Amino acid sequence: MALIGYARVSTEDQSTEAQFLDLKAFGCTEVFRENASGADRERPQLKAVLNRVRKGDTLVVVRIDRLARSLAHLLDVIDGLERKGAAFKSLGDPIDTGSPQGKFTLQILGAVAEFERSLIRERTKAGVRAAKAIGKQPGNPGLIAKDPLARRRVAHARDDRLSERVAAGAGEFLPVVERLRPAHPWDRVVDVLNTAVKKRPGDNPAPWTRDALIRAVRRLVGDGLADPSLLKAAPRHSKKAVVQDRRLVELVATIHNATDGEKPTLARIGRQLERQGIPTKTGARTWAPSSVKALLDRAREQGLLHPSEDKTVKPRVAGTAVQSRPQGPG
């Protein structure tokens, strides 16, 4: 567990030396220094220190304004640290997320930030109503006029928010990706993530898809928060892996064909594989329905399923079991 410091000044004429000495005196083993505006969230050294912090570490600053200029940004950073299992401490403010008093102070700040957001939403709604009342079209004038510069600014702002959301949730999914990539293909990584209930970052988390995971990792690599080697192509299957893969397809087909009068649901086939101690291609002991379905589809294409028994029930959608149509070889 390490104390890691972050020191910042706004201009090149200023020096971080005083902050550096205070952080070292407190016990920081590393100190990241930066000359940049506090309003800029894309500071290289800030990204570097947030990437460096590990579980059990504490990020230390002399004052909170050295880290963030807005309460929303401060809370975003602290939330990202907590997701990693790290703490935050400000030497000049009563904020120490490693202590009960500091957590209480943070809760108060969070309530203030939520109140501030509510006021902004209400003012925005009032402005829209007032604009409509006098016949004006609400919205961004530049976007309404289809100004290219305004469109670029909005796109950049949206991209920044997305980067922040992905970076904040990276602690949940990136370790799994780093463990499996590039040795395994993306489809297998997605299966492991969804089996481990590692949801996508966002207010309405959804299961991972291959394309969504690749986009998220590319964004982290572009922001300097992940190793570029994660995006390398997975190696081709060895002869042993091909034999093992064929065995899994045949085993799933056997379980499917052997179901006596019962509807062979994907979940039931997965439980049977787990009871037999059969691991997935990535070594996981839990079978996701999507992994079973992929093997069944291949067995169906190879004509391994008995046509009269090919009635696998798909996962429920909106509370209704959907039954696939019988298919023969080809």
C-alpha positions as a LaTeX table, in Angstrom:
\begin{tabular}{lrrr}
\hline
Residue & $x$ (\AA) & $y$ (\AA) & $z$ (\AA) \\
\hline
Met1 & 0.00 & 0.00 & 0.00 \\
Ala2 & 1.61 & 3.23 & $-1.18$ \\
Leu3 & 1.04 & 6.96 & $-0.74$ \\
Ile4 & 1.18 & 8.55 & $-4.21$ \\
Gly5 & 1.21 & 12.33 & $-4.56$ \\
Tyr6 & $-0.03$ & 14.65 & $-7.28$ \\
Ala7 & 1.18 & 18.25 & $-7.53$ \\
Arg8 & $-0.10$ & 20.82 & $-10.03$ \\
Val9 & 0.40 & 24.47 & $-10.90$ \\
Ser10 & $-1.38$ & 26.38 & $-13.63$ \\
Thr11 & 1.49 & 27.99 & $-15.58$ \\
Glu12 & 5.08 & 27.27 & $-16.53$ \\
Asp13 & 6.17 & 30.28 & $-14.46$ \\
Gln14 & 4.99 & 28.62 & $-11.26$ \\
Ser15 & 6.76 & 25.80 & $-9.42$ \\
Thr16 & 5.46 & 22.57 & $-7.91$ \\
Glu17 & 8.43 & 22.42 & $-5.52$ \\
Ala18 & 6.52 & 23.52 & $-2.39$ \\
Gln19 & 3.79 & 20.95 & $-3.01$ \\
Phe20 & 6.43 & 18.31 & $-3.76$ \\
Leu21 & 8.16 & 18.90 & $-0.41$ \\
Asp22 & 4.86 & 18.78 & 1.52 \\
Leu23 & 3.86 & 15.52 & $-0.17$ \\
Lys24 & 7.28 & 13.96 & 0.45 \\
Ala25 & 7.17 & 15.04 & 4.09 \\
Phe26 & 3.79 & 13.33 & 4.44 \\
Gly27 & 5.33 & 10.09 & 3.20 \\
Cys28 & 4.53 & 9.91 & $-0.52$ \\
Thr29 & 6.88 & 7.49 & $-2.25$ \\
Glu30 & 6.05 & 8.89 & $-5.70$ \\
Val31 & 4.94 & 12.37 & $-6.75$ \\
Phe32 & 3.54 & 13.20 & $-10.19$ \\
Arg33 & 4.09 & 16.88 & $-11.14$ \\
Glu34 & 2.16 & 18.85 & $-13.73$ \\
Asn35 & 1.96 & 22.37 & $-15.20$ \\
Ala36 & $-1.58$ & 22.63 & $-16.56$ \\
Ser37 & $-4.89$ & 24.37 & $-16.01$ \\
Gly38 & $-7.14$ & 22.79 & $-13.40$ \\
Ala39 & $-10.08$ & 23.18 & $-15.78$ \\
Asp40 & $-8.41$ & 20.74 & $-18.21$ \\
Arg41 & $-9.54$ & 17.20 & $-17.37$ \\
Glu42 & $-7.25$ & 15.69 & $-20.03$ \\
Arg43 & $-4.01$ & 16.36 & $-18.14$ \\
Pro44 & $-1.34$ & 13.77 & $-19.05$ \\
Gln45 & 0.13 & 13.47 & $-15.54$ \\
Leu46 & $-3.31$ & 13.25 & $-13.94$ \\
Lys47 & $-4.11$ & 10.34 & $-16.26$ \\
Ala48 & $-0.75$ & 8.78 & $-15.43$ \\
Val49 & $-1.23$ & 8.97 & $-11.65$ \\
Leu50 & $-4.79$ & 7.61 & $-11.84$ \\
Asn51 & $-3.49$ & 4.72 & $-13.96$ \\
Arg52 & $-0.64$ & 4.13 & $-11.50$ \\
Val53 & $-2.78$ & 3.90 & $-8.36$ \\
Arg54 & $-3.54$ & 0.33 & $-7.30$ \\
Lys55 & $-5.81$ & $-1.32$ & $-4.75$ \\
Gly56 & $-4.87$ & $-0.22$ & $-1.22$ \\
Asp57 & $-2.97$ & 2.89 & $-2.40$ \\
Thr58 & $-3.88$ & 6.46 & $-1.44$ \\
Leu59 & $-3.75$ & 9.42 & $-3.81$ \\
Val60 & $-2.60$ & 12.51 & $-1.90$ \\
Val61 & $-2.79$ & 16.21 & $-2.86$ \\
Val62 & $-1.92$ & 19.35 & $-0.92$ \\
Arg63 & $-5.34$ & 20.90 & $-1.62$ \\
Ile64 & $-8.33$ & 19.65 & $-3.58$ \\
Asp65 & $-8.06$ & 22.56 & $-6.07$ \\
Arg66 & $-4.72$ & 21.06 & $-7.18$ \\
Leu67 & $-6.66$ & 18.00 & $-8.38$ \\
Ala68 & $-9.94$ & 19.43 & $-9.70$ \\
Arg69 & $-11.59$ & 22.79 & $-10.26$ \\
Ser70 & $-15.16$ & 21.52 & $-10.13$ \\
Leu71 & $-16.95$ & 19.44 & $-7.52$ \\
Ala72 & $-18.27$ & 17.11 & $-10.23$ \\
His73 & $-14.74$ & 16.36 & $-11.48$ \\
Leu74 & $-13.48$ & 15.79 & $-7.93$ \\
Leu75 & $-16.27$ & 13.31 & $-7.19$ \\
Asp76 & $-15.66$ & 11.53 & $-10.52$ \\
Val77 & $-11.98$ & 11.05 & $-9.66$ \\
Ile78 & $-12.74$ & 9.83 & $-6.14$ \\
Asp79 & $-15.39$ & 7.45 & $-7.49$ \\
Gly80 & $-12.83$ & 6.00 & $-9.92$ \\
Leu81 & $-10.35$ & 5.52 & $-7.06$ \\
Glu82 & $-12.95$ & 3.77 & $-4.92$ \\
Arg83 & $-13.75$ & 1.40 & $-7.78$ \\
Lys84 & $-10.07$ & 0.43 & $-7.74$ \\
Gly85 & $-10.09$ & $-0.01$ & $-3.98$ \\
Ala86 & $-7.88$ & 3.08 & $-3.51$ \\
Ala87 & $-8.35$ & 6.06 & $-1.17$ \\
Phe88 & $-8.00$ & 9.83 & $-1.53$ \\
Lys89 & $-6.59$ & 12.39 & 0.92 \\
Ser90 & $-6.19$ & 16.16 & 0.80 \\
Leu91 & $-3.65$ & 17.56 & 3.28 \\
Gly92 & $-5.30$ & 20.99 & 3.44 \\
Asp93 & $-8.96$ & 19.88 & 3.49 \\
Pro94 & $-10.99$ & 17.55 & 5.73 \\
Ile95 & $-11.22$ & 14.90 & 3.02 \\
Asp96 & $-9.74$ & 11.48 & 3.67 \\
Thr97 & $-11.78$ & 8.63 & 2.22 \\
Gly98 & $-9.79$ & 6.24 & 4.38 \\
Ser99 & $-11.42$ & 7.65 & 7.55 \\
Pro100 & $-15.09$ & 7.82 & 8.68 \\
Gln101 & $-14.92$ & 11.63 & 9.04 \\
Gly102 & $-13.53$ & 12.02 & 5.53 \\
Lys103 & $-16.21$ & 9.77 & 4.06 \\
Phe104 & $-18.88$ & 11.82 & 5.84 \\
Thr105 & $-17.46$ & 15.02 & 4.36 \\
Leu106 & $-17.47$ & 13.39 & 0.93 \\
Gln107 & $-21.13$ & 12.40 & 1.33 \\
Ile108 & $-21.98$ & 16.03 & 2.10 \\
Leu109 & $-20.09$ & 17.16 & $-1.00$ \\
Gly110 & $-21.97$ & 14.56 & $-3.05$ \\
Ala111 & $-25.31$ & 15.86 & $-1.79$ \\
Val112 & $-24.28$ & 19.43 & $-2.64$ \\
Ala113 & $-23.24$ & 18.34 & $-6.14$ \\
Glu114 & $-26.58$ & 16.57 & $-6.70$ \\
Phe115 & $-28.44$ & 19.68 & $-5.50$ \\
Glu116 & $-26.37$ & 21.79 & $-7.90$ \\
Arg117 & $-27.21$ & 19.45 & $-10.80$ \\
Ser118 & $-30.90$ & 19.64 & $-9.92$ \\
Leu119 & $-30.78$ & 23.45 & $-10.00$ \\
Ile120 & $-29.07$ & 23.38 & $-13.40$ \\
Arg121 & $-31.72$ & 21.01 & $-14.78$ \\
Glu122 & $-34.52$ & 23.23 & $-13.48$ \\
Arg123 & $-32.93$ & 26.37 & $-14.94$ \\
Thr124 & $-32.49$ & 24.60 & $-18.27$ \\
Lys125 & $-36.15$ & 23.54 & $-18.35$ \\
Ala126 & $-37.26$ & 27.06 & $-17.41$ \\
Gly127 & $-35.10$ & 28.52 & $-20.20$ \\
Val128 & $-36.59$ & 26.12 & $-22.76$ \\
Arg129 & $-40.14$ & 27.01 & $-21.70$ \\
Ala130 & $-39.36$ & 30.73 & $-21.88$ \\
Ala131 & $-37.78$ & 30.37 & $-25.35$ \\
Lys132 & $-40.80$ & 28.47 & $-26.66$ \\
Ala133 & $-43.18$ & 31.07 & $-25.18$ \\
Ile134 & $-41.64$ & 33.86 & $-27.27$ \\
Gly135 & $-41.34$ & 31.75 & $-30.41$ \\
Lys136 & $-37.63$ & 30.93 & $-30.23$ \\
Gln137 & $-36.23$ & 27.50 & $-30.98$ \\
Pro138 & $-34.46$ & 26.11 & $-27.89$ \\
Gly139 & $-31.10$ & 24.42 & $-28.18$ \\
Asn140 & $-27.55$ & 25.15 & $-29.24$ \\
Pro141 & $-27.65$ & 27.98 & $-31.84$ \\
Gly142 & $-24.56$ & 26.58 & $-33.54$ \\
Leu143 & $-26.11$ & 23.12 & $-33.94$ \\
Ile144 & $-29.38$ & 24.60 & $-35.15$ \\
Ala145 & $-27.42$ & 26.58 & $-37.76$ \\
Lys146 & $-25.42$ & 23.41 & $-38.59$ \\
Asp147 & $-22.16$ & 25.20 & $-37.81$ \\
Pro148 & $-19.25$ & 22.68 & $-38.30$ \\
Leu149 & $-17.26$ & 24.18 & $-35.40$ \\
Ala150 & $-20.21$ & 23.84 & $-33.01$ \\
Arg151 & $-20.72$ & 20.25 & $-34.11$ \\
Arg152 & $-17.06$ & 19.43 & $-33.48$ \\
Arg153 & $-17.21$ & 20.97 & $-30.01$ \\
Val154 & $-20.28$ & 18.98 & $-29.07$ \\
Ala155 & $-18.72$ & 15.81 & $-30.46$ \\
His156 & $-15.51$ & 16.41 & $-28.48$ \\
Ala157 & $-17.50$ & 17.04 & $-25.29$ \\
Arg158 & $-19.48$ & 13.83 & $-25.81$ \\
Asp159 & $-16.27$ & 11.93 & $-26.50$ \\
Asp160 & $-14.68$ & 13.30 & $-23.31$ \\
Arg161 & $-17.65$ & 12.20 & $-21.21$ \\
Leu162 & $-17.48$ & 8.73 & $-22.73$ \\
Ser163 & $-13.74$ & 8.49 & $-22.02$ \\
Glu164 & $-14.32$ & 9.47 & $-18.40$ \\
Arg165 & $-17.07$ & 6.87 & $-18.01$ \\
Val166 & $-14.93$ & 4.09 & $-19.53$ \\
Ala167 & $-11.89$ & 5.08 & $-17.44$ \\
Ala168 & $-14.00$ & 5.14 & $-14.27$ \\
Gly169 & $-15.25$ & 1.60 & $-14.92$ \\
Ala170 & $-11.95$ & 0.19 & $-16.17$ \\
Gly171 & $-11.14$ & $-1.28$ & $-12.77$ \\
Glu172 & $-14.06$ & $-3.68$ & $-13.20$ \\
Phe173 & $-13.26$ & $-5.13$ & $-16.62$ \\
Leu174 & $-9.68$ & $-4.22$ & $-17.60$ \\
Pro175 & $-7.97$ & $-6.78$ & $-15.29$ \\
Val176 & $-9.94$ & $-9.58$ & $-16.99$ \\
Val177 & $-8.99$ & $-8.25$ & $-20.43$ \\
Glu178 & $-5.32$ & $-7.96$ & $-19.41$ \\
Arg179 & $-5.36$ & $-11.56$ & $-18.16$ \\
Leu180 & $-6.83$ & $-13.02$ & $-21.36$ \\
Arg181 & $-5.65$ & $-10.76$ & $-24.19$ \\
Pro182 & $-4.12$ & $-11.22$ & $-26.69$ \\
Ala183 & $-3.80$ & $-14.95$ & $-25.99$ \\
His184 & $-7.56$ & $-15.44$ & $-26.41$ \\
Pro185 & $-9.96$ & $-14.00$ & $-29.03$ \\
Trp186 & $-12.39$ & $-11.25$ & $-28.09$ \\
Asp187 & $-15.44$ & $-13.56$ & $-28.10$ \\
Arg188 & $-13.94$ & $-15.64$ & $-25.31$ \\
Val189 & $-13.09$ & $-12.53$ & $-23.28$ \\
Val190 & $-16.69$ & $-11.35$ & $-23.63$ \\
Asp191 & $-17.96$ & $-14.73$ & $-22.39$ \\
Val192 & $-15.73$ & $-14.54$ & $-19.31$ \\
Leu193 & $-16.72$ & $-10.93$ & $-18.56$ \\
Asn194 & $-20.43$ & $-11.64$ & $-18.81$ \\
Thr195 & $-20.10$ & $-14.83$ & $-16.76$ \\
Ala196 & $-18.26$ & $-12.87$ & $-14.05$ \\
Val197 & $-21.06$ & $-10.25$ & $-14.07$ \\
Lys198 & $-18.66$ & $-7.48$ & $-15.12$ \\
Lys199 & $-21.14$ & $-5.04$ & $-16.64$ \\
Arg200 & $-20.34$ & $-2.25$ & $-19.06$ \\
Pro201 & $-19.69$ & 1.22 & $-17.56$ \\
Gly202 & $-22.66$ & 3.57 & $-17.51$ \\
Asp203 & $-25.88$ & 4.44 & $-15.72$ \\
Asn204 & $-27.75$ & 1.55 & $-17.38$ \\
Pro205 & $-25.19$ & $-1.26$ & $-17.50$ \\
Ala206 & $-25.76$ & $-3.95$ & $-20.11$ \\
Pro207 & $-23.91$ & $-7.18$ & $-20.94$ \\
Trp208 & $-20.73$ & $-6.80$ & $-22.95$ \\
Thr209 & $-20.63$ & $-7.37$ & $-26.68$ \\
Arg210 & $-17.53$ & $-7.98$ & $-28.74$ \\
Asp211 & $-17.67$ & $-4.60$ & $-30.52$ \\
Ala212 & $-18.40$ & $-2.67$ & $-27.31$ \\
Leu213 & $-15.45$ & $-4.25$ & $-25.51$ \\
Ile214 & $-13.04$ & $-3.56$ & $-28.38$ \\
Arg215 & $-14.18$ & 0.09 & $-28.51$ \\
Ala216 & $-13.70$ & 0.47 & $-24.76$ \\
Val217 & $-10.19$ & $-1.03$ & $-24.82$ \\
Arg218 & $-9.22$ & 1.08 & $-27.83$ \\
Arg219 & $-10.35$ & 4.19 & $-25.95$ \\
Leu220 & $-8.28$ & 3.23 & $-22.90$ \\
Val221 & $-5.25$ & 2.55 & $-25.10$ \\
Gly222 & $-5.72$ & 5.90 & $-26.87$ \\
Asp223 & $-5.88$ & 7.68 & $-23.49$ \\
Gly224 & $-2.71$ & 5.95 & $-22.33$ \\
Leu225 & $-4.54$ & 3.87 & $-19.69$ \\
Ala226 & $-4.02$ & 0.42 & $-21.21$ \\
Asp227 & $-1.25$ & $-1.51$ & $-22.95$ \\
Pro228 & $-1.52$ & $-1.34$ & $-26.79$ \\
Ser229 & $-0.60$ & $-5.05$ & $-26.97$ \\
Leu230 & $-4.16$ & $-5.86$ & $-25.82$ \\
Leu231 & $-5.35$ & $-4.97$ & $-29.32$ \\
Lys232 & $-3.03$ & $-7.41$ & $-31.08$ \\
Ala233 & $-4.60$ & $-10.27$ & $-33.02$ \\
Ala234 & $-5.06$ & $-13.49$ & $-31.09$ \\
Pro235 & $-2.84$ & $-16.37$ & $-32.21$ \\
Arg236 & $-4.30$ & $-19.09$ & $-34.39$ \\
His237 & $-5.53$ & $-22.22$ & $-32.65$ \\
Ser238 & $-3.01$ & $-25.00$ & $-32.19$ \\
Lys239 & $-3.86$ & $-28.54$ & $-33.27$ \\
Lys240 & $-4.53$ & $-29.47$ & $-29.63$ \\
Ala241 & $-6.90$ & $-26.51$ & $-29.21$ \\
Val242 & $-8.76$ & $-27.48$ & $-32.40$ \\
Val243 & $-9.22$ & $-31.05$ & $-31.10$ \\
Gln244 & $-10.44$ & $-29.74$ & $-27.73$ \\
Asp245 & $-12.83$ & $-27.37$ & $-29.48$ \\
Arg246 & $-14.27$ & $-30.19$ & $-31.61$ \\
Arg247 & $-14.68$ & $-32.31$ & $-28.46$ \\
Leu248 & $-16.72$ & $-29.55$ & $-26.79$ \\
Val249 & $-19.01$ & $-29.32$ & $-29.82$ \\
Glu250 & $-19.56$ & $-33.08$ & $-29.84$ \\
Leu251 & $-20.12$ & $-33.15$ & $-26.05$ \\
Val252 & $-22.76$ & $-30.42$ & $-26.18$ \\
Ala253 & $-24.49$ & $-32.22$ & $-29.06$ \\
Thr254 & $-24.47$ & $-35.46$ & $-27.04$ \\
Ile255 & $-26.03$ & $-33.77$ & $-24.01$ \\
His256 & $-28.63$ & $-32.13$ & $-26.25$ \\
Asn257 & $-29.59$ & $-35.39$ & $-27.97$ \\
Ala258 & $-29.67$ & $-37.35$ & $-24.71$ \\
Thr259 & $-32.35$ & $-35.24$ & $-22.99$ \\
Asp260 & $-35.23$ & $-37.62$ & $-22.36$ \\
Gly261 & $-38.49$ & $-35.89$ & $-23.11$ \\
Glu262 & $-37.25$ & $-32.64$ & $-21.50$ \\
Lys263 & $-36.72$ & $-29.41$ & $-23.38$ \\
Pro264 & $-32.93$ & $-29.00$ & $-23.59$ \\
Thr265 & $-32.60$ & $-25.36$ & $-22.53$ \\
Leu266 & $-29.25$ & $-23.64$ & $-22.81$ \\
Ala267 & $-29.12$ & $-23.21$ & $-19.03$ \\
Arg268 & $-29.78$ & $-26.93$ & $-18.45$ \\
Ile269 & $-27.02$ & $-27.93$ & $-20.87$ \\
Gly270 & $-24.68$ & $-25.46$ & $-19.16$ \\
Arg271 & $-25.47$ & $-26.93$ & $-15.72$ \\
Gln272 & $-24.79$ & $-30.43$ & $-17.06$ \\
Leu273 & $-21.37$ & $-29.33$ & $-18.31$ \\
Glu274 & $-20.63$ & $-27.76$ & $-14.92$ \\
Arg275 & $-21.67$ & $-30.94$ & $-13.08$ \\
Gln276 & $-19.26$ & $-32.92$ & $-15.29$ \\
Gly277 & $-16.48$ & $-30.45$ & $-14.45$ \\
Ile278 & $-16.04$ & $-29.41$ & $-18.08$ \\
Pro279 & $-14.34$ & $-25.97$ & $-18.27$ \\
Thr280 & $-15.00$ & $-23.41$ & $-20.99$ \\
Lys281 & $-12.39$ & $-22.64$ & $-23.64$ \\
Thr282 & $-10.97$ & $-19.94$ & $-21.36$ \\
Gly283 & $-10.82$ & $-22.24$ & $-18.34$ \\
Ala284 & $-13.89$ & $-20.82$ & $-16.56$ \\
Arg285 & $-16.00$ & $-23.28$ & $-14.56$ \\
Thr286 & $-19.30$ & $-21.49$ & $-15.18$ \\
Trp287 & $-21.03$ & $-21.78$ & $-18.56$ \\
Ala288 & $-22.90$ & $-18.77$ & $-19.91$ \\
Pro289 & $-25.94$ & $-19.47$ & $-22.15$ \\
Ser290 & $-24.22$ & $-17.58$ & $-24.99$ \\
Ser291 & $-21.24$ & $-19.98$ & $-24.85$ \\
Val292 & $-23.55$ & $-23.03$ & $-24.95$ \\
Lys293 & $-25.54$ & $-21.53$ & $-27.84$ \\
Ala294 & $-22.38$ & $-20.93$ & $-29.88$ \\
Leu295 & $-21.40$ & $-24.60$ & $-29.53$ \\
Leu296 & $-24.95$ & $-25.77$ & $-30.30$ \\
Asp297 & $-25.07$ & $-23.64$ & $-33.44$ \\
Arg298 & $-21.86$ & $-25.23$ & $-34.65$ \\
Ala299 & $-23.17$ & $-28.72$ & $-33.81$ \\
Arg300 & $-26.33$ & $-27.93$ & $-35.79$ \\
Glu301 & $-24.26$ & $-26.73$ & $-38.78$ \\
Gln302 & $-22.26$ & $-29.98$ & $-38.66$ \\
Gly303 & $-25.43$ & $-32.08$ & $-38.53$ \\
Leu304 & $-24.66$ & $-33.48$ & $-35.06$ \\
Leu305 & $-28.11$ & $-32.71$ & $-33.62$ \\
His306 & $-30.94$ & $-35.17$ & $-34.16$ \\
Pro307 & $-33.48$ & $-33.31$ & $-36.35$ \\
Ser308 & $-36.43$ & $-34.66$ & $-34.36$ \\
Glu309 & $-34.88$ & $-33.49$ & $-31.09$ \\
Asp310 & $-33.51$ & $-30.13$ & $-32.22$ \\
Lys311 & $-35.85$ & $-28.03$ & $-30.10$ \\
Thr312 & $-33.47$ & $-26.11$ & $-27.91$ \\
Val313 & $-35.26$ & $-23.42$ & $-25.95$ \\
Lys314 & $-33.60$ & $-20.03$ & $-26.27$ \\
Pro315 & $-33.18$ & $-17.70$ & $-23.25$ \\
Arg316 & $-36.35$ & $-15.92$ & $-22.16$ \\
Val317 & $-37.04$ & $-12.53$ & $-23.72$ \\
Ala318 & $-39.48$ & $-10.21$ & $-21.93$ \\
Gly319 & $-40.76$ & $-13.12$ & $-19.86$ \\
Thr320 & $-41.53$ & $-15.40$ & $-22.83$ \\
Ala321 & $-39.67$ & $-18.57$ & $-23.78$ \\
Val322 & $-38.90$ & $-18.55$ & $-27.48$ \\
Gln323 & $-38.50$ & $-21.96$ & $-29.12$ \\
Ser324 & $-36.24$ & $-22.36$ & $-32.13$ \\
Arg325 & $-37.53$ & $-24.04$ & $-35.26$ \\
Pro326 & $-36.31$ & $-27.56$ & $-36.00$ \\
Gln327 & $-33.47$ & $-27.58$ & $-38.48$ \\
Gly328 & $-31.74$ & $-30.38$ & $-40.27$ \\
Pro329 & $-28.15$ & $-30.58$ & $-41.52$ \\
Gly330 & $-27.13$ & $-27.66$ & $-43.72$ \\
\hline
\end{tabular}
